[in-house]
Structure formats: structure tokens, C-alpha cells
Amino acid sequence: MRKMTALLLIGALGLAACGKKNSGEPAQQSLSYRSSWGAAEPQAKIIKTILDDFAKETGTKVDLKFVGRTGNENLNAEMASGQGPDLFDTTTGDIDTLTAQHIIGPLDDVENAQVPGEGKTVKEVLPEPVRRASSGKNGLAYLPHTIISTAVWYNAAKHPGLNPQTWEEFIAFLDESKKAGRTPIGQDGTIAFYNVYWFYSLLVGANGAGSLAELAKDAANWDKPQVLDAAKKVEQLAQGGYFQRDFMATKFPAAQNAWAQGTYDLNLNGTWLASEVQPQLAPGFKVASFQVPAGGKRSIEVGTLGWGVNAKGKNVATAKKFLAFALQKKYMEQFSTVALNIPSRGDVPAPAHMADVQKAVLEAKETHLSYDYAGADKTWWGDMFLPLSDKLLSGKIDATTFVREGKKRTAEHLANG
């Protein structure tokens, strides 16, 4: 799951090609789908179940291939040229690229379609934050099945009801943890896009969508006081001794596994964390979460995974029919019970350990995309921003230096085109 969603977090899910063009009108309704999931993954098994049922109930001939993450490098180009499958896997971070290439189009007709046997439309069963995360400038871009977000994870059996509402309350818990001889936070410091969770969550959580992404677009945006404020909070973490010793050298997944064993109190991570550490969870460990207490707008990260319809595919109408079919409650429940993810439907409970995240998403008044989509400028993000973030979290530079260097390097990046 982490490997699938990490691509979303930097806004680049690779896709692949499928099938050959057939001439003439098919005698039987057909649907082709090449999936980025591996055949042994829980999501793949759910998808196969849905497609088997769809084929049985509609008489559709289904061509399904699971090719995994590395089998999909050429799909965008092939679909743009009129090739490829009717259905494909996609994410929030792919919307702009797919729209610009005219691979996807608005799905108004899907939104207004009835979910079979339920007397409700697709739009009625998808919560507004979920539709927003799955939409581009032309409206709903693909049909989501899974919600992705980020939270601070803890053991509710050990710390029942932990939910700091302010930064001061959060720091107070960290100080209490240290005083009791515990290590407050476990951090896999060799993963830069995990380290940046702290600054990103504080800045965007407090100031809303666009407040991180704008740092890549104009160096003057680094002068906004909220940037220094978020950086000072990260500096406070770095100076407070709240992470494990030598945390910046800790190789994934050592810190999250140690957290699962109860060695550390907290771990800031994505919604895939619990399923990744399941084999390592200590007996009686009750996974729960709370949002980074950023204050301000209290914006919540919402990204989604789902199914896209190839606008240039041979069976667009059938593909859209499948989307409404797949959104049935009995199938969405499997994304919770089998895949252990948060389903896209608001009336389907998430696994118990992700109930807090689901509640935050469904009640959110402000939302933003994963990493505020700041990774769209990959050179700025990977070559400049992430290394600078690492220096801040490690304590090698202070907040003022972080802002000064960020402004300077952003200006140089933009000047060099």
C-alpha cells in the first residue's frame, strides 16, 4: 500500500498499456482493465470479485490484468494515442496530467447514475471532501474507492483518549513522555518525504490548501509569517530531543516497527501504517490517531485512489456502468474489512484503527491534497526542498536559516527555469 501511495504523494503514479485495437463493433459487450495492483494484494482480490460479479450480471466479457507497480510505465502515452485499456488505476496526484492529455473527461453522467439496488446516486453516497479530492477543473475525474490521509498514530490502550488540540498540549505530552523515561516520537529519518510531514502538516493544516505549494512558485511567499511559524515549531521538535537517538540515520521501517512494539509513543505517517506494521504489533496494541494540532484552519489531508475511464477507450459506456456497479456498499465494505483501508463511501465504517481519520475527513471544513501537491515541481521538491527540510528536522539549521535558504534557493531555481 505504501508503495502505491508514495507515488501519489509526489504526484506521479506510473501507468501502463493494454490490449490491441479491434476493428468493427464487438458482438459482445467488453471491458478491458489493466491494474497497477499486484494480483496477490487485497485490493486486487476485491477488484477481481467486483469484475467477476459485473461480468456475470451484465454478460460483459472482461479482460483483466494485474501488472503491479512496474508494469505500467507507458500507459499515459498509449491512452493519449488512442490505445490502452478502458479502465485504469489512478490517484489524486494524476488528475492534472491526465486532464491535460485528454485521457480523462468529466464524469457528470457517472455522478448522476444510480448505484444498483440502493436507490441513491453515485454523488449521494460520496462525501463532498472525497469528491473534491477526486475532481479536477472539469468536475469528478475518476471514481474513488479508497481515502488516503496522514495522522499521528499512537497506542490507545496505553494512552486512552489522547487527542491534543493545541501545539502547546502536544508539546506537553512529549515532555511528559520524556520525563517518564519514554521516547516520544519514532522517526524513519532516512525517508525524506516522511520527515517533511512535520513542516507540511503544520503549515498547510493551519493555513489551508496552497500554502506549501506556493513556496515553489514565488520566492516572496517564503516571507509570509506562517512559514517561519511552522518552521519554528519543527525547530522546537528538533531541539527538544523528542525523537529516538540518531533518528536521521534510522532506515525504514525500523522506527515504525519499533513504534508498533511500543518502543516509541508516536509515529507520524500515512493511513497505510497499521497494515504495514501488523505483524510487528505488540499484544494488546490498539492503533489510534489524532491530527497534528496545527490550529488555524485545521485543514485535513484528503487524497484518494480509484478507477479512471480512458476517454479514448473502445468501451467508455461500459466502463462508466462498471463504476456505478462497483460503488455498491457490499463492495466498498471490503475495502475496509479486507484491504483495511478507509472506503470512499461515507456510510461505510473504516477499520476501527482508522475511525479517527475517517471522522476527521468526513467532518473537515477545509481540505488539501497530499503534500499540498507541492511535488508537482519535482526538481524544486526533490533537489531543494526535501534536503532543506531534513536539515531543519535534524537540527542542523534553525527556522530562520530554513526560511532564508528556502527563499534564496527558490529564487535561483525559478531564475534558471
Contacts in CASP RR format, 6 or more apart in sequence:
PFRMAT RR
TARGET T0000
AUTHOR 0000-0000-0000
METHOD contacts of the structure
MODEL  1
MRKMTALLLIGALGLAACGKKNSGEPAQQSLSYRSSWGAAEPQAKIIKTI
LDDFAKETGTKVDLKFVGRTGNENLNAEMASGQGPDLFDTTTGDIDTLTA
QHIIGPLDDVENAQVPGEGKTVKEVLPEPVRRASSGKNGLAYLPHTIIST
AVWYNAAKHPGLNPQTWEEFIAFLDESKKAGRTPIGQDGTIAFYNVYWFY
SLLVGANGAGSLAELAKDAANWDKPQVLDAAKKVEQLAQGGYFQRDFMAT
KFPAAQNAWAQGTYDLNLNGTWLASEVQPQLAPGFKVASFQVPAGGKRSI
EVGTLGWGVNAKGKNVATAKKFLAFALQKKYMEQFSTVALNIPSRGDVPA
PAHMADVQKAVLEAKETHLSYDYAGADKTWWGDMFLPLSDKLLSGKIDAT
TFVREGKKRTAEHLANG
1 272 0 8 1.000
1 275 0 8 1.000
1 276 0 8 1.000
1 339 0 8 1.000
1 341 0 8 1.000
2 272 0 8 1.000
2 276 0 8 1.000
3 69 0 8 1.000
4 13 0 8 1.000
4 36 0 8 1.000
4 37 0 8 1.000
4 69 0 8 1.000
4 305 0 8 1.000
5 91 0 8 1.000
5 148 0 8 1.000
5 270 0 8 1.000
5 272 0 8 1.000
5 305 0 8 1.000
5 370 0 8 1.000
6 193 0 8 1.000
7 13 0 8 1.000
7 14 0 8 1.000
7 69 0 8 1.000
7 91 0 8 1.000
8 91 0 8 1.000
8 92 0 8 1.000
8 93 0 8 1.000
8 148 0 8 1.000
8 303 0 8 1.000
8 305 0 8 1.000
8 370 0 8 1.000
9 193 0 8 1.000
9 370 0 8 1.000
9 371 0 8 1.000
10 193 0 8 1.000
10 371 0 8 1.000
10 375 0 8 1.000
10 378 0 8 1.000
10 381 0 8 1.000
11 91 0 8 1.000
11 92 0 8 1.000
11 93 0 8 1.000
11 94 0 8 1.000
11 370 0 8 1.000
11 373 0 8 1.000
11 375 0 8 1.000
11 376 0 8 1.000
12 93 0 8 1.000
12 94 0 8 1.000
12 378 0 8 1.000
13 36 0 8 1.000
13 89 0 8 1.000
13 90 0 8 1.000
13 91 0 8 1.000
13 93 0 8 1.000
13 94 0 8 1.000
14 36 0 8 1.000
14 69 0 8 1.000
14 72 0 8 1.000
14 73 0 8 1.000
14 75 0 8 1.000
14 76 0 8 1.000
15 36 0 8 1.000
15 72 0 8 1.000
15 73 0 8 1.000
15 74 0 8 1.000
15 75 0 8 1.000
15 76 0 8 1.000
15 79 0 8 1.000
15 88 0 8 1.000
15 89 0 8 1.000
15 90 0 8 1.000
15 94 0 8 1.000
16 34 0 8 1.000
16 36 0 8 1.000
16 67 0 8 1.000
16 71 0 8 1.000
16 72 0 8 1.000
16 73 0 8 1.000
16 74 0 8 1.000
16 75 0 8 1.000
16 78 0 8 1.000
17 34 0 8 1.000
17 74 0 8 1.000
17 75 0 8 1.000
17 77 0 8 1.000
17 78 0 8 1.000
17 79 0 8 1.000
17 83 0 8 1.000
17 84 0 8 1.000
17 85 0 8 1.000
18 32 0 8 1.000
18 33 0 8 1.000
18 34 0 8 1.000
18 63 0 8 1.000
18 65 0 8 1.000
18 75 0 8 1.000
18 78 0 8 1.000
18 84 0 8 1.000
18 85 0 8 1.000
19 32 0 8 1.000
19 34 0 8 1.000
19 63 0 8 1.000
19 83 0 8 1.000
19 84 0 8 1.000
19 85 0 8 1.000
21 82 0 8 1.000
21 83 0 8 1.000
21 314 0 8 1.000
22 314 0 8 1.000
26 61 0 8 1.000
26 314 0 8 1.000
28 59 0 8 1.000
28 60 0 8 1.000
28 61 0 8 1.000
29 58 0 8 1.000
29 59 0 8 1.000
29 60 0 8 1.000
29 61 0 8 1.000
29 315 0 8 1.000
29 318 0 8 1.000
30 60 0 8 1.000
30 61 0 8 1.000
30 62 0 8 1.000
30 63 0 8 1.000
30 314 0 8 1.000
30 315 0 8 1.000
30 318 0 8 1.000
31 51 0 8 1.000
31 54 0 8 1.000
31 60 0 8 1.000
31 61 0 8 1.000
31 62 0 8 1.000
31 63 0 8 1.000
31 86 0 8 1.000
31 87 0 8 1.000
31 315 0 8 1.000
31 318 0 8 1.000
31 319 0 8 1.000
31 322 0 8 1.000
32 62 0 8 1.000
32 63 0 8 1.000
32 64 0 8 1.000
32 84 0 8 1.000
32 85 0 8 1.000
32 86 0 8 1.000
32 87 0 8 1.000
32 314 0 8 1.000
32 315 0 8 1.000
33 47 0 8 1.000
33 51 0 8 1.000
33 62 0 8 1.000
33 63 0 8 1.000
33 64 0 8 1.000
33 65 0 8 1.000
33 85 0 8 1.000
33 86 0 8 1.000
33 87 0 8 1.000
33 88 0 8 1.000
34 64 0 8 1.000
34 65 0 8 1.000
34 66 0 8 1.000
34 67 0 8 1.000
34 72 0 8 1.000
34 75 0 8 1.000
34 84 0 8 1.000
34 85 0 8 1.000
34 88 0 8 1.000
35 44 0 8 1.000
35 47 0 8 1.000
35 64 0 8 1.000
35 65 0 8 1.000
35 66 0 8 1.000
35 67 0 8 1.000
35 68 0 8 1.000
35 88 0 8 1.000
35 89 0 8 1.000
36 67 0 8 1.000
36 68 0 8 1.000
36 69 0 8 1.000
36 71 0 8 1.000
36 72 0 8 1.000
36 88 0 8 1.000
36 89 0 8 1.000
37 43 0 8 1.000
37 44 0 8 1.000
37 47 0 8 1.000
37 66 0 8 1.000
37 68 0 8 1.000
37 89 0 8 1.000
38 44 0 8 1.000
38 66 0 8 1.000
38 67 0 8 1.000
38 68 0 8 1.000
38 69 0 8 1.000
39 66 0 8 1.000
42 338 0 8 1.000
42 339 0 8 1.000
42 340 0 8 1.000
43 146 0 8 1.000
43 335 0 8 1.000
43 339 0 8 1.000
43 341 0 8 1.000
44 66 0 8 1.000
45 338 0 8 1.000
46 331 0 8 1.000
46 334 0 8 1.000
46 335 0 8 1.000
46 338 0 8 1.000
46 339 0 8 1.000
47 64 0 8 1.000
48 64 0 8 1.000
49 331 0 8 1.000
49 334 0 8 1.000
50 325 0 8 1.000
50 326 0 8 1.000
50 331 0 8 1.000
51 62 0 8 1.000
51 64 0 8 1.000
51 322 0 8 1.000
52 62 0 8 1.000
53 325 0 8 1.000
54 60 0 8 1.000
54 62 0 8 1.000
54 322 0 8 1.000
54 325 0 8 1.000
54 326 0 8 1.000
55 61 0 8 1.000
55 62 0 8 1.000
57 325 0 8 1.000
58 321 0 8 1.000
58 325 0 8 1.000
60 318 0 8 1.000
60 322 0 8 1.000
63 85 0 8 1.000
75 84 0 8 1.000
75 85 0 8 1.000
75 88 0 8 1.000
76 97 0 8 1.000
76 98 0 8 1.000
76 101 0 8 1.000
76 103 0 8 1.000
78 84 0 8 1.000
79 85 0 8 1.000
79 88 0 8 1.000
79 101 0 8 1.000
79 103 0 8 1.000
79 310 0 8 1.000
79 312 0 8 1.000
79 313 0 8 1.000
80 101 0 8 1.000
80 102 0 8 1.000
80 103 0 8 1.000
80 312 0 8 1.000
82 312 0 8 1.000
82 313 0 8 1.000
84 310 0 8 1.000
84 313 0 8 1.000
85 310 0 8 1.000
85 313 0 8 1.000
86 309 0 8 1.000
86 310 0 8 1.000
86 313 0 8 1.000
86 314 0 8 1.000
86 315 0 8 1.000
86 316 0 8 1.000
86 318 0 8 1.000
86 319 0 8 1.000
87 307 0 8 1.000
87 308 0 8 1.000
87 309 0 8 1.000
87 310 0 8 1.000
87 319 0 8 1.000
87 322 0 8 1.000
88 307 0 8 1.000
88 308 0 8 1.000
88 310 0 8 1.000
89 305 0 8 1.000
89 306 0 8 1.000
89 307 0 8 1.000
89 308 0 8 1.000
90 98 0 8 1.000
90 104 0 8 1.000
90 141 0 8 1.000
90 142 0 8 1.000
90 305 0 8 1.000
90 306 0 8 1.000
90 307 0 8 1.000
90 308 0 8 1.000
91 148 0 8 1.000
91 303 0 8 1.000
91 304 0 8 1.000
91 305 0 8 1.000
91 306 0 8 1.000
92 133 0 8 1.000
92 134 0 8 1.000
92 148 0 8 1.000
92 303 0 8 1.000
92 304 0 8 1.000
92 369 0 8 1.000
92 370 0 8 1.000
93 369 0 8 1.000
93 370 0 8 1.000
93 373 0 8 1.000
95 104 0 8 1.000
95 134 0 8 1.000
95 135 0 8 1.000
95 136 0 8 1.000
95 141 0 8 1.000
95 142 0 8 1.000
96 136 0 8 1.000
96 376 0 8 1.000
98 104 0 8 1.000
98 141 0 8 1.000
99 105 0 8 1.000
99 136 0 8 1.000
99 137 0 8 1.000
99 138 0 8 1.000
99 141 0 8 1.000
102 311 0 8 1.000
102 312 0 8 1.000
103 310 0 8 1.000
103 311 0 8 1.000
103 312 0 8 1.000
104 141 0 8 1.000
104 142 0 8 1.000
104 308 0 8 1.000
104 309 0 8 1.000
104 310 0 8 1.000
104 311 0 8 1.000
105 138 0 8 1.000
105 141 0 8 1.000
105 309 0 8 1.000
105 311 0 8 1.000
106 138 0 8 1.000
106 139 0 8 1.000
106 140 0 8 1.000
106 141 0 8 1.000
107 139 0 8 1.000
107 140 0 8 1.000
107 141 0 8 1.000
107 142 0 8 1.000
107 143 0 8 1.000
107 309 0 8 1.000
107 320 0 8 1.000
107 323 0 8 1.000
108 139 0 8 1.000
108 140 0 8 1.000
109 320 0 8 1.000
110 122 0 8 1.000
110 140 0 8 1.000
110 143 0 8 1.000
110 309 0 8 1.000
110 320 0 8 1.000
110 323 0 8 1.000
110 324 0 8 1.000
111 121 0 8 1.000
111 122 0 8 1.000
111 123 0 8 1.000
111 131 0 8 1.000
111 140 0 8 1.000
112 121 0 8 1.000
112 122 0 8 1.000
112 123 0 8 1.000
113 121 0 8 1.000
113 122 0 8 1.000
113 320 0 8 1.000
113 321 0 8 1.000
113 323 0 8 1.000
113 324 0 8 1.000
114 120 0 8 1.000
114 121 0 8 1.000
114 324 0 8 1.000
115 121 0 8 1.000
115 122 0 8 1.000
115 125 0 8 1.000
115 324 0 8 1.000
115 327 0 8 1.000
115 328 0 8 1.000
115 329 0 8 1.000
116 324 0 8 1.000
116 325 0 8 1.000
116 328 0 8 1.000
117 328 0 8 1.000
118 125 0 8 1.000
118 328 0 8 1.000
118 329 0 8 1.000
122 143 0 8 1.000
122 323 0 8 1.000
122 324 0 8 1.000
122 327 0 8 1.000
123 131 0 8 1.000
125 327 0 8 1.000
125 329 0 8 1.000
125 345 0 8 1.000
125 346 0 8 1.000
125 347 0 8 1.000
126 134 0 8 1.000
126 144 0 8 1.000
126 327 0 8 1.000
126 344 0 8 1.000
126 345 0 8 1.000
126 346 0 8 1.000
127 345 0 8 1.000
127 346 0 8 1.000
127 361 0 8 1.000
127 362 0 8 1.000
129 300 0 8 1.000
129 302 0 8 1.000
129 361 0 8 1.000
129 362 0 8 1.000
129 364 0 8 1.000
129 367 0 8 1.000
130 144 0 8 1.000
130 147 0 8 1.000
130 302 0 8 1.000
130 304 0 8 1.000
130 344 0 8 1.000
130 346 0 8 1.000
130 361 0 8 1.000
131 140 0 8 1.000
132 302 0 8 1.000
132 367 0 8 1.000
133 144 0 8 1.000
133 147 0 8 1.000
133 302 0 8 1.000
133 303 0 8 1.000
133 304 0 8 1.000
133 367 0 8 1.000
133 369 0 8 1.000
134 140 0 8 1.000
134 141 0 8 1.000
134 142 0 8 1.000
134 143 0 8 1.000
134 144 0 8 1.000
134 303 0 8 1.000
134 304 0 8 1.000
134 306 0 8 1.000
134 344 0 8 1.000
135 141 0 8 1.000
141 308 0 8 1.000
142 306 0 8 1.000
142 307 0 8 1.000
142 308 0 8 1.000
142 309 0 8 1.000
143 306 0 8 1.000
143 307 0 8 1.000
143 308 0 8 1.000
143 323 0 8 1.000
143 326 0 8 1.000
143 327 0 8 1.000
144 304 0 8 1.000
144 305 0 8 1.000
144 306 0 8 1.000
144 344 0 8 1.000
145 304 0 8 1.000
145 305 0 8 1.000
145 306 0 8 1.000
145 307 0 8 1.000
145 326 0 8 1.000
145 327 0 8 1.000
145 332 0 8 1.000
145 335 0 8 1.000
145 343 0 8 1.000
145 344 0 8 1.000
146 304 0 8 1.000
146 305 0 8 1.000
146 306 0 8 1.000
146 335 0 8 1.000
146 339 0 8 1.000
146 341 0 8 1.000
146 342 0 8 1.000
146 343 0 8 1.000
146 344 0 8 1.000
147 271 0 8 1.000
147 302 0 8 1.000
147 303 0 8 1.000
147 304 0 8 1.000
147 341 0 8 1.000
147 342 0 8 1.000
147 343 0 8 1.000
147 344 0 8 1.000
147 357 0 8 1.000
147 358 0 8 1.000
147 361 0 8 1.000
148 270 0 8 1.000
148 271 0 8 1.000
148 272 0 8 1.000
148 301 0 8 1.000
148 302 0 8 1.000
148 303 0 8 1.000
148 304 0 8 1.000
148 305 0 8 1.000
148 342 0 8 1.000
148 370 0 8 1.000
149 270 0 8 1.000
149 271 0 8 1.000
149 300 0 8 1.000
149 301 0 8 1.000
149 302 0 8 1.000
149 303 0 8 1.000
149 342 0 8 1.000
149 357 0 8 1.000
149 360 0 8 1.000
149 361 0 8 1.000
150 197 0 8 1.000
150 201 0 8 1.000
150 268 0 8 1.000
150 269 0 8 1.000
150 270 0 8 1.000
150 271 0 8 1.000
150 301 0 8 1.000
150 370 0 8 1.000
151 268 0 8 1.000
151 269 0 8 1.000
151 270 0 8 1.000
151 271 0 8 1.000
151 289 0 8 1.000
151 290 0 8 1.000
151 291 0 8 1.000
151 292 0 8 1.000
151 356 0 8 1.000
151 357 0 8 1.000
151 360 0 8 1.000
152 266 0 8 1.000
152 267 0 8 1.000
152 268 0 8 1.000
152 289 0 8 1.000
152 290 0 8 1.000
152 291 0 8 1.000
152 292 0 8 1.000
153 259 0 8 1.000
153 266 0 8 1.000
153 267 0 8 1.000
153 268 0 8 1.000
153 269 0 8 1.000
153 273 0 8 1.000
153 274 0 8 1.000
153 287 0 8 1.000
153 288 0 8 1.000
153 289 0 8 1.000
154 162 0 8 1.000
154 265 0 8 1.000
154 266 0 8 1.000
154 267 0 8 1.000
154 288 0 8 1.000
154 289 0 8 1.000
154 290 0 8 1.000
155 262 0 8 1.000
155 265 0 8 1.000
155 282 0 8 1.000
155 285 0 8 1.000
155 286 0 8 1.000
155 287 0 8 1.000
155 288 0 8 1.000
156 162 0 8 1.000
156 286 0 8 1.000
156 287 0 8 1.000
156 288 0 8 1.000
157 284 0 8 1.000
157 285 0 8 1.000
157 286 0 8 1.000
158 262 0 8 1.000
158 265 0 8 1.000
159 265 0 8 1.000
161 288 0 8 1.000
162 173 0 8 1.000
162 288 0 8 1.000
162 290 0 8 1.000
163 290 0 8 1.000
164 170 0 8 1.000
164 172 0 8 1.000
164 173 0 8 1.000
164 290 0 8 1.000
164 293 0 8 1.000
165 293 0 8 1.000
166 293 0 8 1.000
166 295 0 8 1.000
167 233 0 8 1.000
167 293 0 8 1.000
167 294 0 8 1.000
167 295 0 8 1.000
169 293 0 8 1.000
170 292 0 8 1.000
170 293 0 8 1.000
171 236 0 8 1.000
173 184 0 8 1.000
174 184 0 8 1.000
174 185 0 8 1.000
174 240 0 8 1.000
174 242 0 8 1.000
177 183 0 8 1.000
177 184 0 8 1.000
177 242 0 8 1.000
177 265 0 8 1.000
178 184 0 8 1.000
178 241 0 8 1.000
178 242 0 8 1.000
182 264 0 8 1.000
182 265 0 8 1.000
183 242 0 8 1.000
183 243 0 8 1.000
183 244 0 8 1.000
183 263 0 8 1.000
183 264 0 8 1.000
183 265 0 8 1.000
184 242 0 8 1.000
184 243 0 8 1.000
184 264 0 8 1.000
184 265 0 8 1.000
184 266 0 8 1.000
185 237 0 8 1.000
185 242 0 8 1.000
185 243 0 8 1.000
185 244 0 8 1.000
185 264 0 8 1.000
185 265 0 8 1.000
185 266 0 8 1.000
185 267 0 8 1.000
185 268 0 8 1.000
186 243 0 8 1.000
186 244 0 8 1.000
186 247 0 8 1.000
186 250 0 8 1.000
186 255 0 8 1.000
186 256 0 8 1.000
186 258 0 8 1.000
186 259 0 8 1.000
186 263 0 8 1.000
186 264 0 8 1.000
186 266 0 8 1.000
186 267 0 8 1.000
187 194 0 8 1.000
187 195 0 8 1.000
187 243 0 8 1.000
187 244 0 8 1.000
187 247 0 8 1.000
187 248 0 8 1.000
187 250 0 8 1.000
187 255 0 8 1.000
187 267 0 8 1.000
187 268 0 8 1.000
187 393 0 8 1.000
188 194 0 8 1.000
188 250 0 8 1.000
188 251 0 8 1.000
188 252 0 8 1.000
188 253 0 8 1.000
188 254 0 8 1.000
188 255 0 8 1.000
188 256 0 8 1.000
189 195 0 8 1.000
189 247 0 8 1.000
189 248 0 8 1.000
189 249 0 8 1.000
189 250 0 8 1.000
189 252 0 8 1.000
189 255 0 8 1.000
189 390 0 8 1.000
189 393 0 8 1.000
190 248 0 8 1.000
190 249 0 8 1.000
190 250 0 8 1.000
190 251 0 8 1.000
190 252 0 8 1.000
191 252 0 8 1.000
192 382 0 8 1.000
192 386 0 8 1.000
192 387 0 8 1.000
192 389 0 8 1.000
192 390 0 8 1.000
193 371 0 8 1.000
193 386 0 8 1.000
194 252 0 8 1.000
194 268 0 8 1.000
194 269 0 8 1.000
195 248 0 8 1.000
195 386 0 8 1.000
195 389 0 8 1.000
195 390 0 8 1.000
195 393 0 8 1.000
196 371 0 8 1.000
196 385 0 8 1.000
196 386 0 8 1.000
196 389 0 8 1.000
196 393 0 8 1.000
197 268 0 8 1.000
197 269 0 8 1.000
198 233 0 8 1.000
198 234 0 8 1.000
198 237 0 8 1.000
198 268 0 8 1.000
198 292 0 8 1.000
198 393 0 8 1.000
199 230 0 8 1.000
199 231 0 8 1.000
199 234 0 8 1.000
199 389 0 8 1.000
199 392 0 8 1.000
199 393 0 8 1.000
200 212 0 8 1.000
200 371 0 8 1.000
200 372 0 8 1.000
200 374 0 8 1.000
201 268 0 8 1.000
201 291 0 8 1.000
201 292 0 8 1.000
201 294 0 8 1.000
201 301 0 8 1.000
202 229 0 8 1.000
202 230 0 8 1.000
202 233 0 8 1.000
202 234 0 8 1.000
202 292 0 8 1.000
202 294 0 8 1.000
203 211 0 8 1.000
203 212 0 8 1.000
203 226 0 8 1.000
203 227 0 8 1.000
203 230 0 8 1.000
203 294 0 8 1.000
204 210 0 8 1.000
204 211 0 8 1.000
204 212 0 8 1.000
204 294 0 8 1.000
204 299 0 8 1.000
204 301 0 8 1.000
204 368 0 8 1.000
204 372 0 8 1.000
205 211 0 8 1.000
205 292 0 8 1.000
205 294 0 8 1.000
205 295 0 8 1.000
205 296 0 8 1.000
205 297 0 8 1.000
205 298 0 8 1.000
205 299 0 8 1.000
205 300 0 8 1.000
205 366 0 8 1.000
205 368 0 8 1.000
206 226 0 8 1.000
206 229 0 8 1.000
206 230 0 8 1.000
206 294 0 8 1.000
206 295 0 8 1.000
206 296 0 8 1.000
206 297 0 8 1.000
206 298 0 8 1.000
206 299 0 8 1.000
207 226 0 8 1.000
207 296 0 8 1.000
207 297 0 8 1.000
207 299 0 8 1.000
208 297 0 8 1.000
208 299 0 8 1.000
208 366 0 8 1.000
208 368 0 8 1.000
209 299 0 8 1.000
209 366 0 8 1.000
209 367 0 8 1.000
209 368 0 8 1.000
209 369 0 8 1.000
209 372 0 8 1.000
210 368 0 8 1.000
210 372 0 8 1.000
210 373 0 8 1.000
211 226 0 8 1.000
211 372 0 8 1.000
212 371 0 8 1.000
212 372 0 8 1.000
212 374 0 8 1.000
213 372 0 8 1.000
213 373 0 8 1.000
213 374 0 8 1.000
213 375 0 8 1.000
213 376 0 8 1.000
214 221 0 8 1.000
215 221 0 8 1.000
215 222 0 8 1.000
215 227 0 8 1.000
215 374 0 8 1.000
215 385 0 8 1.000
215 406 0 8 1.000
215 410 0 8 1.000
216 374 0 8 1.000
216 375 0 8 1.000
216 376 0 8 1.000
216 377 0 8 1.000
216 380 0 8 1.000
216 381 0 8 1.000
216 385 0 8 1.000
216 410 0 8 1.000
216 413 0 8 1.000
217 414 0 8 1.000
218 410 0 8 1.000
218 414 0 8 1.000
219 406 0 8 1.000
219 407 0 8 1.000
219 408 0 8 1.000
219 410 0 8 1.000
219 411 0 8 1.000
219 414 0 8 1.000
220 407 0 8 1.000
221 227 0 8 1.000
222 403 0 8 1.000
222 406 0 8 1.000
222 407 0 8 1.000
222 410 0 8 1.000
223 403 0 8 1.000
223 407 0 8 1.000
227 403 0 8 1.000
228 399 0 8 1.000
228 400 0 8 1.000
228 403 0 8 1.000
230 294 0 8 1.000
231 392 0 8 1.000
231 399 0 8 1.000
231 400 0 8 1.000
231 402 0 8 1.000
231 403 0 8 1.000
232 399 0 8 1.000
234 392 0 8 1.000
234 393 0 8 1.000
234 399 0 8 1.000
235 392 0 8 1.000
235 395 0 8 1.000
235 398 0 8 1.000
235 399 0 8 1.000
235 402 0 8 1.000
237 243 0 8 1.000
237 393 0 8 1.000
238 392 0 8 1.000
238 393 0 8 1.000
238 394 0 8 1.000
238 395 0 8 1.000
239 395 0 8 1.000
244 250 0 8 1.000
244 255 0 8 1.000
244 258 0 8 1.000
244 263 0 8 1.000
244 264 0 8 1.000
247 255 0 8 1.000
248 390 0 8 1.000
248 393 0 8 1.000
248 394 0 8 1.000
253 276 0 8 1.000
253 277 0 8 1.000
255 264 0 8 1.000
255 267 0 8 1.000
256 267 0 8 1.000
256 269 0 8 1.000
256 273 0 8 1.000
256 276 0 8 1.000
256 277 0 8 1.000
257 277 0 8 1.000
257 280 0 8 1.000
258 264 0 8 1.000
259 265 0 8 1.000
259 266 0 8 1.000
259 267 0 8 1.000
259 277 0 8 1.000
260 277 0 8 1.000
260 280 0 8 1.000
260 281 0 8 1.000
260 282 0 8 1.000
260 285 0 8 1.000
261 280 0 8 1.000
261 281 0 8 1.000
261 282 0 8 1.000
262 282 0 8 1.000
262 285 0 8 1.000
267 273 0 8 1.000
268 292 0 8 1.000
271 341 0 8 1.000
271 342 0 8 1.000
271 354 0 8 1.000
271 357 0 8 1.000
272 341 0 8 1.000
273 287 0 8 1.000
274 287 0 8 1.000
274 340 0 8 1.000
274 351 0 8 1.000
274 353 0 8 1.000
274 354 0 8 1.000
275 339 0 8 1.000
275 340 0 8 1.000
275 341 0 8 1.000
281 287 0 8 1.000
286 353 0 8 1.000
287 353 0 8 1.000
288 353 0 8 1.000
288 356 0 8 1.000
289 353 0 8 1.000
289 354 0 8 1.000
289 356 0 8 1.000
289 357 0 8 1.000
290 356 0 8 1.000
291 298 0 8 1.000
291 300 0 8 1.000
291 360 0 8 1.000
297 365 0 8 1.000
297 366 0 8 1.000
298 364 0 8 1.000
298 365 0 8 1.000
298 366 0 8 1.000
299 364 0 8 1.000
299 366 0 8 1.000
299 367 0 8 1.000
299 368 0 8 1.000
300 360 0 8 1.000
300 361 0 8 1.000
300 364 0 8 1.000
300 366 0 8 1.000
300 367 0 8 1.000
300 368 0 8 1.000
301 367 0 8 1.000
301 368 0 8 1.000
301 369 0 8 1.000
301 370 0 8 1.000
302 361 0 8 1.000
302 364 0 8 1.000
302 367 0 8 1.000
302 368 0 8 1.000
302 369 0 8 1.000
303 369 0 8 1.000
303 370 0 8 1.000
304 344 0 8 1.000
306 344 0 8 1.000
307 322 0 8 1.000
307 323 0 8 1.000
307 326 0 8 1.000
308 319 0 8 1.000
309 316 0 8 1.000
309 319 0 8 1.000
309 320 0 8 1.000
309 323 0 8 1.000
310 316 0 8 1.000
310 319 0 8 1.000
313 319 0 8 1.000
327 344 0 8 1.000
327 345 0 8 1.000
329 345 0 8 1.000
329 347 0 8 1.000
329 348 0 8 1.000
332 343 0 8 1.000
332 344 0 8 1.000
332 345 0 8 1.000
332 348 0 8 1.000
333 343 0 8 1.000
333 348 0 8 1.000
335 341 0 8 1.000
335 342 0 8 1.000
335 343 0 8 1.000
335 344 0 8 1.000
335 348 0 8 1.000
336 342 0 8 1.000
336 343 0 8 1.000
336 348 0 8 1.000
336 349 0 8 1.000
336 350 0 8 1.000
336 351 0 8 1.000
337 351 0 8 1.000
340 351 0 8 1.000
340 354 0 8 1.000
341 350 0 8 1.000
341 351 0 8 1.000
341 354 0 8 1.000
342 350 0 8 1.000
342 351 0 8 1.000
342 354 0 8 1.000
342 357 0 8 1.000
342 358 0 8 1.000
342 361 0 8 1.000
343 350 0 8 1.000
346 358 0 8 1.000
346 362 0 8 1.000
349 355 0 8 1.000
349 358 0 8 1.000
350 357 0 8 1.000
350 358 0 8 1.000
361 367 0 8 1.000
374 381 0 8 1.000
374 385 0 8 1.000
375 381 0 8 1.000
375 382 0 8 1.000
379 413 0 8 1.000
380 410 0 8 1.000
380 413 0 8 1.000
384 406 0 8 1.000
384 409 0 8 1.000
384 410 0 8 1.000
384 413 0 8 1.000
385 406 0 8 1.000
388 397 0 8 1.000
388 402 0 8 1.000
388 405 0 8 1.000
388 406 0 8 1.000
388 409 0 8 1.000
389 402 0 8 1.000
391 397 0 8 1.000
391 402 0 8 1.000
392 398 0 8 1.000
392 399 0 8 1.000
392 402 0 8 1.000
397 405 0 8 1.000
END
